[in-house]
């Protein structure tokens, strides 16, 4: 009887592991291509609160390029690219390019500690209920939407970026003078 019980337990554990692996592969490789917002679309407006408790809308940045980055403190590639984004923000903020870093589903305290640890100065928005994440159809983190001065999504980048990539992307959405 105990052999049968062990067999059932082992089979159950293996079944749960198989389902978990299938879900991970689905969300990271298959679902990635299913964003709701596509290149060439007008970027949907949204309203979120920043770390100071002020309401911010995407429409507030009309006429500027927007580097819209979805991220989480639990995401190593997100953490790796934050210093690159900060460095390039300092270069491009006077050239009509804004970074909006949308944290998804984490508490103010966790985000505030992360922002302080990395000395981030660009706007951090809080998507606590992940409504904007869902509206944009974001799969894996980090995901970045490059929005030009006319409000059009010119590119969608999934995964971590190097500083060279961030600089290149910022240049692409800088308004023409």
C-alpha positions as CSV (number, residue, x, y, z in Angstrom):
1,X,0.0,0.0,0.0
2,X,2.8,2.5,0.8
3,X,4.4,1.9,-2.7
4,X,1.1,2.9,-4.3
5,X,0.9,6.0,-2.1
6,X,4.4,7.0,-3.0
7,X,3.7,6.5,-6.7
8,X,0.7,8.7,-6.5
9,X,2.6,11.4,-4.6
10,X,5.5,11.3,-7.0
11,X,3.2,11.4,-10.0
12,X,1.3,14.4,-8.5
13,X,4.5,16.3,-7.9
14,X,5.7,15.6,-11.4
15,X,2.4,16.7,-12.8
16,X,2.5,20.0,-11.0
17,X,6.1,20.6,-12.1
18,X,5.1,19.8,-15.7
19,X,2.2,22.2,-15.6
20,X,4.4,24.9,-14.1
21,X,7.1,24.5,-16.7
22,X,4.4,24.6,-19.5
23,X,3.1,27.9,-18.1
24,X,6.5,29.4,-17.8
25,X,7.4,28.5,-21.4
26,X,4.0,29.8,-22.6
27,X,4.3,33.2,-20.8
28,X,7.9,33.8,-21.8
29,X,8.0,32.5,-25.4
30,X,4.5,32.2,-26.9
31,X,2.6,35.0,-25.1
32,X,5.4,37.5,-25.8
33,X,4.2,38.0,-29.3
34,X,0.6,38.7,-28.2
35,X,0.9,42.4,-27.2
36,X,-2.3,44.3,-27.6
37,X,-0.5,47.5,-28.6
38,X,1.5,47.0,-31.8
39,X,4.1,49.0,-33.7
40,X,2.4,51.7,-35.7
41,X,-0.5,52.0,-33.2
42,X,-1.3,55.2,-31.4
43,X,-0.2,54.7,-27.8
44,X,-3.2,54.4,-25.6
45,X,-3.5,57.1,-23.0
46,X,-3.4,56.1,-19.3
47,X,-3.3,57.8,-15.9
48,X,-1.2,56.5,-13.0
49,X,0.2,58.0,-9.8
50,X,3.9,58.8,-9.5
51,X,6.0,58.3,-6.3
52,X,5.0,61.7,-5.1
53,X,1.3,60.8,-5.3
54,X,0.7,63.0,-8.3
55,X,-1.5,61.8,-11.2
56,X,0.4,61.5,-14.5
57,X,-1.2,60.9,-17.9
58,X,0.7,59.8,-21.0
59,X,-1.1,62.6,-22.8
60,X,0.9,65.1,-20.6
61,X,3.9,64.3,-22.8
62,X,2.3,65.1,-26.1
63,X,5.0,66.4,-28.5
64,X,7.8,64.5,-26.7
65,X,9.3,61.1,-27.3
66,X,8.4,58.7,-24.5
67,X,10.4,55.7,-23.4
68,X,7.7,53.7,-21.7
69,X,9.3,50.9,-19.6
70,X,7.3,48.3,-17.7
71,X,9.4,46.7,-14.9
72,X,9.5,45.1,-11.4
73,X,12.0,45.1,-8.6
74,X,12.0,41.3,-8.7
75,X,13.2,41.3,-12.3
76,X,17.1,41.0,-12.6
77,X,17.2,42.4,-16.2
78,X,15.0,45.3,-15.1
79,X,17.4,46.1,-12.3
80,X,20.4,45.8,-14.7
81,X,19.0,48.3,-17.2
82,X,17.9,51.0,-14.6
83,X,21.4,52.6,-14.3
84,X,21.6,52.8,-18.1
85,X,18.2,54.4,-18.3
86,X,19.2,56.9,-15.6
87,X,22.4,57.8,-17.5
88,X,20.6,58.3,-20.8
89,X,17.7,60.2,-19.1
90,X,20.3,62.8,-18.0
91,X,21.4,63.1,-21.6
92,X,18.0,63.2,-23.3
93,X,15.7,64.9,-20.8
94,X,16.6,68.4,-22.3
95,X,16.1,67.0,-25.8
96,X,12.3,66.3,-25.5
97,X,12.6,62.7,-24.5
98,X,10.9,61.4,-21.3
99,X,11.3,58.1,-19.5
100,X,8.2,56.8,-17.8
101,X,9.0,53.7,-15.8
102,X,5.9,51.8,-14.9
103,X,6.3,49.5,-11.9
104,X,3.8,46.7,-12.0
105,X,2.0,45.4,-8.9
106,X,4.4,46.3,-6.1
107,X,4.0,48.3,-3.0
108,X,5.1,51.9,-2.6
109,X,7.6,50.9,0.0
110,X,9.3,48.3,-2.1
111,X,9.5,50.6,-5.1
112,X,10.7,53.5,-3.0
113,X,13.6,51.5,-1.6
114,X,14.6,50.3,-5.1
115,X,14.4,53.9,-6.5
116,X,16.5,55.2,-3.6
117,X,19.1,52.4,-3.9
118,X,19.6,53.2,-7.6
119,X,19.3,57.0,-7.2
120,X,16.7,57.1,-10.0
121,X,15.4,60.6,-11.0
122,X,13.1,59.8,-13.9
123,X,9.4,59.5,-13.3
124,X,8.4,56.2,-11.7
125,X,4.7,55.4,-12.1
126,X,2.8,52.8,-10.0
127,X,0.5,50.3,-11.8
128,X,-0.6,48.6,-8.6
129,X,-3.6,46.7,-10.2
130,X,-1.6,46.1,-13.4
131,X,-4.4,47.7,-15.5
132,X,-2.0,49.6,-17.8
133,X,0.2,46.5,-18.1
134,X,-2.9,44.5,-19.3
135,X,-4.2,47.3,-21.5
136,X,-0.8,47.4,-23.4
137,X,-0.7,43.6,-23.5
138,X,2.7,43.3,-21.8
139,X,4.0,39.8,-21.4
140,X,7.4,39.3,-19.8
141,X,9.3,42.1,-18.0
142,X,11.1,44.3,-18.8
143,X,9.1,45.5,-21.8
144,X,9.6,49.0,-23.4
145,X,7.4,50.9,-25.8
146,X,9.1,53.6,-27.8
147,X,6.6,56.4,-28.5
148,X,7.4,59.2,-30.8
149,X,6.4,62.9,-30.5
150,X,3.2,62.2,-32.5
151,X,2.1,59.5,-30.0
152,X,2.8,56.6,-32.3
153,X,4.5,53.4,-31.0
154,X,7.6,53.0,-33.2
155,X,9.0,49.9,-31.5
156,X,8.4,47.4,-28.7
157,X,11.4,46.0,-27.0
158,X,11.1,42.9,-24.8
159,X,14.0,41.9,-22.5
160,X,16.9,43.7,-20.9
161,X,18.9,46.4,-22.7
162,X,22.5,47.6,-22.7
163,X,23.3,51.3,-22.3
164,X,24.1,51.5,-26.0
165,X,20.6,50.1,-26.8
166,X,19.0,52.6,-24.4
167,X,20.9,55.5,-26.1
168,X,20.0,54.3,-29.6
169,X,16.3,54.0,-28.6
170,X,16.2,57.4,-27.0
171,X,17.8,58.9,-30.1
172,X,15.0,57.3,-32.3
173,X,12.2,59.0,-30.4
174,X,13.9,62.4,-29.9
175,X,11.7,65.0,-31.6
176,X,13.2,66.6,-34.7
177,X,14.3,70.2,-34.1
